[in-house]
Amino acid sequence: MDDDKPSAECPHGQAGSAVPAMSTERSSMDDVLDVYKRGLDLTLIRQRAAMTVQERFDSMAVAMRQVEEVRRAGSIARGIRP
């Protein structure tokens, strides 16, 4: 047997790295995952993935400032001074 060719026991042609074959049958978990996938906004995931680390930090800092503003407004509305 040629070591460069995948086999049933070793699909990537490397000893000790056998990967079980993927089943084509659907399970109940597949149905659950399909429900979750419907709620994913892939454009947001792609947008975040395209950002640099610094851009992500800056975006988080803006979000945290907005959270603090909402907390402060809630405290004032309840009569508690921040």
DSSP file (Angstrom, degrees, kcal/mol; ACC not computed):
  #  RESIDUE AA STRUCTURE BP1 BP2  ACC     N-H-->O    O-->H-N    N-H-->O    O-->H-N    TCO  KAPPA ALPHA  PHI   PSI    X-CA   Y-CA   Z-CA
    1    1 A M              0   0    0      0, 0.0     2,-0.4     0, 0.0     0, 0.0   0.000 360.0 360.0 360.0 136.3    0.0    0.0    0.0
    2    2 A D    >   -     0   0    0      1,-0.1     3,-1.2     4,-0.1    11,-0.0  -0.655 360.0-142.4 -79.5 130.2    1.3    3.5   -0.9
    3    3 A D  T 3  S+     0   0    0     -2,-0.4    -1,-0.1     1,-0.2    12,-0.0   0.686  96.1  62.2 -68.5 -18.6    1.6    5.7    2.2
    4    4 A D  T 3  S+     0   0    0      2,-0.1    -1,-0.2    10,-0.0    10,-0.1   0.621  88.8  82.2 -83.2 -11.8    0.4    8.8    0.3
    5    5 A K  S <  S-     0   0    0     -3,-1.2     8,-0.1     8,-0.1     7,-0.1  -0.788  83.4-119.5 -97.4 133.5   -3.0    7.4   -0.5
    6    6 A P        -     0   0    0      0, 0.0     2,-0.3     0, 0.0     6,-0.1  -0.344  30.7-164.3 -65.1 149.0   -5.8    7.5    2.0
    7    7 A S        -     0   0    0      3,-2.2     6,-0.2     1,-0.1     5,-0.0  -0.772  35.9-100.4-125.6 173.9   -7.3    4.3    3.2
    8    8 A A  S    S+     0   0    0     -2,-0.3    13,-0.1     1,-0.2    -1,-0.1   0.878 125.1  42.5 -63.3 -37.2  -10.4    3.3    5.0
    9    9 A E  S    S+     0   0    0      1,-0.3    -1,-0.2     9,-0.1    10,-0.0   0.799 129.9  26.3 -77.8 -28.9   -8.5    3.0    8.3
   10   10 A C    >   -     0   0    0      8,-0.2    -3,-2.2     1,-0.1     3,-2.1  -0.723  68.1-176.4-138.6  82.8   -6.5    6.1    7.7
   11   11 A P  T 3  S+     0   0    0      0, 0.0    -1,-0.1     0, 0.0     7,-0.1   0.683  84.6  46.4 -61.2 -20.1   -8.3    8.6    5.5
   12   12 A H  T 3  S-     0   0    0      2,-0.3     3,-0.1     5,-0.2     6,-0.1   0.332 112.7-112.1-105.0   7.5   -5.5   11.1    5.4
   13   13 A G  S <  S+     0   0    0     -3,-2.1     2,-0.5     1,-0.2    -8,-0.1   0.690  80.7 118.0  74.6  18.2   -2.7    8.6    4.7
   14   14 A Q    >   -     0   0    0      3,-0.1     3,-1.5   -10,-0.1    -2,-0.3  -0.975  67.1-119.0-122.3 128.8   -1.1    9.1    8.1
   15   15 A A  T 3  S+     0   0    0     -2,-0.5    -5,-0.1     1,-0.2   -12,-0.0  -0.358  96.0  17.9 -63.3 138.8   -0.8    6.4   10.7
   16   16 A G  T 3  S+     0   0    0      1,-0.1    -1,-0.2    -2,-0.0    -6,-0.1   0.521 100.6  93.7  82.2   5.3   -2.6    7.0   13.9
   17   17 A S    <   +     0   0    0     -3,-1.5    -5,-0.2     2,-0.1    -2,-0.1  -0.053  48.8 159.1-120.3  33.5   -4.9    9.7   12.6
   18   18 A A        -     0   0    0     -8,-0.1    -8,-0.2    -7,-0.1    -9,-0.1  -0.337  22.9-160.7 -60.9 132.9   -7.9    7.7   11.6
   19   19 A V        -     0   0    0     -2,-0.0     3,-0.1     3,-0.0    -2,-0.1  -0.965  23.1-113.7-116.0 129.1  -11.0    9.9   11.4
   20   20 A P        -     0   0    0      0, 0.0     2,-0.1     0, 0.0     3,-0.0  -0.312  39.4-100.8 -62.6 145.5  -14.4    8.2   11.6
   21   21 A A        -     0   0    0      1,-0.1     2,-0.3   -13,-0.1   -13,-0.0  -0.375  37.9-111.2 -66.2 142.7  -16.5    8.4    8.4
   22   22 A M        -     0   0    0     -3,-0.1     2,-0.3    -2,-0.1    -1,-0.1  -0.576  29.1-129.2 -76.2 135.0  -19.2   11.1    8.4
   23   23 A S        -     0   0    0     -2,-0.3    -1,-0.1     1,-0.1     0, 0.0  -0.627   7.4-154.3 -83.0 142.0  -22.7    9.7    8.4
   24   24 A T        +     0   0    0     -2,-0.3     2,-0.2     2,-0.1    -1,-0.1   0.502  66.8 102.4 -92.1  -4.9  -25.1   11.0    5.8
   25   25 A E  S    S-     0   0    0      1,-0.1     2,-0.3     0, 0.0    -2,-0.1  -0.542  73.4-124.9 -77.8 143.7  -28.1   10.2    8.0
   26   26 A R        -     0   0    0     -2,-0.2     2,-0.2     3,-0.0    -2,-0.1  -0.663  24.5-162.4 -87.8 143.4  -29.7   13.1    9.8
   27   27 A S     >  -     0   0    0     -2,-0.3     4,-1.2     1,-0.1     3,-0.5  -0.667  37.7-100.3-114.2 174.3  -30.1   13.0   13.6
   28   28 A S  H  > S+     0   0    0      1,-0.2     4,-1.8    -2,-0.2     5,-0.1   0.816 122.9  61.9 -64.3 -28.7  -32.3   14.9   15.9
   29   29 A M  H  > S+     0   0    0      1,-0.2     4,-2.6     2,-0.2    -1,-0.2   0.857  97.3  57.3 -65.4 -34.4  -29.2   17.1   16.7
   30   30 A D  H  > S+     0   0    0     -3,-0.5     4,-2.2     1,-0.2    -1,-0.2   0.898 105.5  50.6 -61.4 -39.6  -29.1   18.1   13.0
   31   31 A D  H  X S+     0   0    0     -4,-1.2     4,-1.6     2,-0.2    -2,-0.2   0.905 110.2  49.3 -64.3 -41.4  -32.7   19.4   13.4
   32   32 A V  H  X S+     0   0    0     -4,-1.8     4,-1.9     1,-0.2    -2,-0.2   0.928 111.0  49.6 -63.1 -45.4  -31.7   21.4   16.5
   33   33 A L  H  X S+     0   0    0     -4,-2.6     4,-2.7     1,-0.2    -1,-0.2   0.874 106.2  56.4 -62.6 -37.6  -28.7   22.9   14.7
   34   34 A D  H  X S+     0   0    0     -4,-2.2     4,-1.4     1,-0.2    -1,-0.2   0.892 105.9  51.2 -61.5 -38.8  -30.9   23.9   11.8
   35   35 A V  H  X S+     0   0    0     -4,-1.6     4,-0.6     1,-0.2    -1,-0.2   0.928 112.4  45.7 -64.0 -44.8  -33.1   25.9   14.1
   36   36 A Y  H >< S+     0   0    0     -4,-1.9     3,-1.1     1,-0.2     4,-0.3   0.892 108.0  57.1 -65.3 -39.0  -30.1   27.7   15.6
   37   37 A K  H >< S+     0   0    0     -4,-2.7     3,-1.5     1,-0.3    -1,-0.2   0.833  96.2  64.2 -62.6 -32.3  -28.6   28.4   12.2
   38   38 A R  H 3< S+     0   0    0     -4,-1.4    -1,-0.3     1,-0.3    -2,-0.2   0.807 102.5  50.0 -61.6 -27.8  -31.8   30.2   11.1
   39   39 A G  T << S+     0   0    0     -3,-1.1     2,-0.4    -4,-0.6    -1,-0.3   0.453  88.0 105.2 -90.9  -0.6  -31.1   32.8   13.7
   40   40 A L    <   -     0   0    0     -3,-1.5     2,-1.0    -4,-0.3     3,-0.1  -0.651  60.2-149.7 -84.8 133.8  -27.5   33.4   12.8
   41   41 A D    >>  -     0   0    0     -2,-0.4     4,-1.5     1,-0.2     3,-0.8  -0.837  12.2-173.1 -99.7  96.4  -26.6   36.6   10.9
   42   42 A L  H 3> S+     0   0    0     -2,-1.0     4,-2.6     1,-0.3     5,-0.2   0.768  80.1  64.5 -64.3 -25.6  -23.6   35.5    8.8
   43   43 A T  H 3> S+     0   0    0      2,-0.2     4,-2.4     1,-0.2    -1,-0.3   0.898 103.2  47.9 -65.5 -37.4  -23.0   39.1    7.6
   44   44 A L  H <> S+     0   0    0     -3,-0.8     4,-2.7     2,-0.2     5,-0.2   0.905 111.3  50.3 -67.1 -40.3  -22.2   40.1   11.2
   45   45 A I  H  X S+     0   0    0     -4,-1.5     4,-2.3     2,-0.2    -2,-0.2   0.930 113.4  45.2 -63.0 -44.8  -19.9   37.1   11.7
   46   46 A R  H  X S+     0   0    0     -4,-2.6     4,-1.6     2,-0.2    -1,-0.2   0.903 112.2  52.3 -65.0 -40.2  -18.1   38.0    8.4
   47   47 A Q  H  X S+     0   0    0     -4,-2.4     4,-0.5    -5,-0.2     3,-0.2   0.931 112.5  44.2 -62.3 -46.3  -17.9   41.7    9.4
   48   48 A R  H >< S+     0   0    0     -4,-2.7     3,-1.1     1,-0.2    -1,-0.2   0.888 110.7  54.9 -66.1 -39.0  -16.4   40.9   12.8
   49   49 A A  H 3< S+     0   0    0     -4,-2.3    -1,-0.2     1,-0.3    -2,-0.2   0.811 105.2  54.0 -64.7 -28.5  -14.0   38.4   11.3
   50   50 A A  H 3< S+     0   0    0     -4,-1.6    -1,-0.3    -3,-0.2    -2,-0.2   0.625  91.7  97.0 -80.5 -12.9  -12.7   41.0    8.9
   51   51 A M  S << S-     0   0    0     -3,-1.1     2,-0.1    -4,-0.5    -3,-0.0  -0.426  76.2-120.1 -77.8 150.6  -12.0   43.5   11.7
   52   52 A T     >  -     0   0    0     -2,-0.1     4,-2.1     1,-0.1     5,-0.2  -0.378  31.4-104.9 -76.9 166.8   -8.5   43.9   13.2
   53   53 A V  H  > S+     0   0    0      1,-0.2     4,-2.4     2,-0.2     5,-0.2   0.916 123.2  51.6 -59.7 -43.1   -8.0   43.2   16.9
   54   54 A Q  H  > S+     0   0    0      1,-0.2     4,-2.7     2,-0.2    -1,-0.2   0.900 107.5  52.0 -62.0 -41.2   -7.8   46.9   17.5
   55   55 A E  H  > S+     0   0    0      1,-0.2     4,-2.4     2,-0.2    -1,-0.2   0.890 109.5  50.5 -62.6 -38.3  -11.0   47.5   15.7
   56   56 A R  H  X S+     0   0    0     -4,-2.1     4,-2.3     2,-0.2    -2,-0.2   0.921 110.9  48.3 -65.0 -43.6  -12.7   44.9   17.8
   57   57 A F  H  X S+     0   0    0     -4,-2.4     4,-2.3     2,-0.2    -2,-0.2   0.928 112.2  49.0 -60.9 -45.3  -11.4   46.5   21.0
   58   58 A D  H  X S+     0   0    0     -4,-2.7     4,-2.1     1,-0.2    -2,-0.2   0.910 110.9  50.2 -61.7 -42.7  -12.6   49.9   19.9
   59   59 A S  H  X S+     0   0    0     -4,-2.4     4,-2.2     1,-0.2    -1,-0.2   0.899 110.9  49.1 -62.8 -41.2  -16.0   48.5   19.0
   60   60 A M  H  X S+     0   0    0     -4,-2.3     4,-2.5     2,-0.2    -1,-0.2   0.878 108.1  54.2 -66.1 -37.5  -16.2   46.9   22.4
   61   61 A A  H  X S+     0   0    0     -4,-2.3     4,-2.1     2,-0.2    -2,-0.2   0.907 108.6  48.7 -63.6 -41.6  -15.2   50.1   24.1
   62   62 A V  H  X S+     0   0    0     -4,-2.1     4,-2.0     2,-0.2    -2,-0.2   0.929 111.6  49.9 -62.6 -45.0  -18.0   52.0   22.4
   63   63 A A  H  X S+     0   0    0     -4,-2.2     4,-2.1     1,-0.2    -2,-0.2   0.897 109.4  51.2 -61.7 -40.3  -20.5   49.3   23.4
   64   64 A M  H  X S+     0   0    0     -4,-2.5     4,-2.3     2,-0.2    -1,-0.2   0.878 107.5  52.7 -66.4 -37.3  -19.3   49.5   27.0
   65   65 A R  H  X S+     0   0    0     -4,-2.1     4,-2.0     1,-0.2    -1,-0.2   0.902 109.4  50.0 -62.8 -39.9  -19.8   53.3   27.0
   66   66 A Q  H  X S+     0   0    0     -4,-2.0     4,-2.1     2,-0.2    -2,-0.2   0.891 108.7  52.0 -65.6 -39.3  -23.3   52.8   25.8
   67   67 A V  H  X S+     0   0    0     -4,-2.1     4,-2.4     1,-0.2    -2,-0.2   0.925 109.3  50.1 -61.5 -44.6  -24.0   50.2   28.5
   68   68 A E  H  X S+     0   0    0     -4,-2.3     4,-2.6     1,-0.2    -2,-0.2   0.884 108.6  52.5 -62.3 -38.8  -22.8   52.7   31.1
   69   69 A E  H  X S+     0   0    0     -4,-2.0     4,-2.5     2,-0.2    -1,-0.2   0.910 110.2  47.9 -62.6 -42.4  -25.1   55.4   29.7
   70   70 A V  H  X S+     0   0    0     -4,-2.1     4,-2.3     2,-0.2    -2,-0.2   0.903 112.5  49.1 -66.2 -41.2  -28.1   53.1   29.9
   71   71 A R  H  X S+     0   0    0     -4,-2.4     4,-2.4     2,-0.2    -2,-0.2   0.927 112.0  48.5 -62.3 -44.9  -27.2   52.1   33.5
   72   72 A R  H  X S+     0   0    0     -4,-2.6     4,-2.3     1,-0.2    -2,-0.2   0.918 111.6  49.4 -62.4 -43.9  -26.8   55.7   34.5
   73   73 A A  H  X S+     0   0    0     -4,-2.5     4,-2.3     1,-0.2    -1,-0.2   0.885 110.8  50.9 -63.6 -38.6  -30.1   56.6   32.9
   74   74 A G  H  X S+     0   0    0     -4,-2.3     4,-1.6     2,-0.2    -2,-0.2   0.896 109.5  50.2 -65.3 -40.4  -31.8   53.7   34.7
   75   75 A S  H  <>S+     0   0    0     -4,-2.4     5,-3.2     2,-0.2     4,-0.3   0.919 111.8  47.7 -63.4 -43.8  -30.3   54.9   38.1
   76   76 A I  H ><5S+     0   0    0     -4,-2.3     3,-1.3     1,-0.2    -2,-0.2   0.906 109.7  53.2 -63.9 -41.8  -31.5   58.4   37.5
   77   77 A A  H 3<5S+     0   0    0     -4,-2.3    -1,-0.2     1,-0.3    -2,-0.2   0.822 109.8  48.5 -64.3 -30.5  -35.0   57.2   36.5
   78   78 A R  T 3<5S-     0   0    0     -4,-1.6    -1,-0.3     2,-0.2    -2,-0.2   0.451 121.7-108.3 -87.8  -0.4  -35.2   55.2   39.8
   79   79 A G  T < 5S+     0   0    0     -3,-1.3     2,-0.5    -4,-0.3    -3,-0.2   0.662  78.6 129.5  83.8  16.8  -34.1   58.2   41.8
   80   80 A I      < -     0   0    0     -5,-3.2    -1,-0.3    -6,-0.2    -2,-0.2  -0.913  55.9-133.6-105.8 126.2  -30.7   56.8   42.6
   81   81 A R              0   0    0     -2,-0.5    -5,-0.0     1,-0.1    -9,-0.0  -0.630 360.0 360.0 -78.3 131.4  -27.8   59.2   41.8
   82   82 A P              0   0    0      0, 0.0    -1,-0.1     0, 0.0    -9,-0.0   0.496 360.0 360.0 -70.8 360.0  -24.9   57.4   40.0
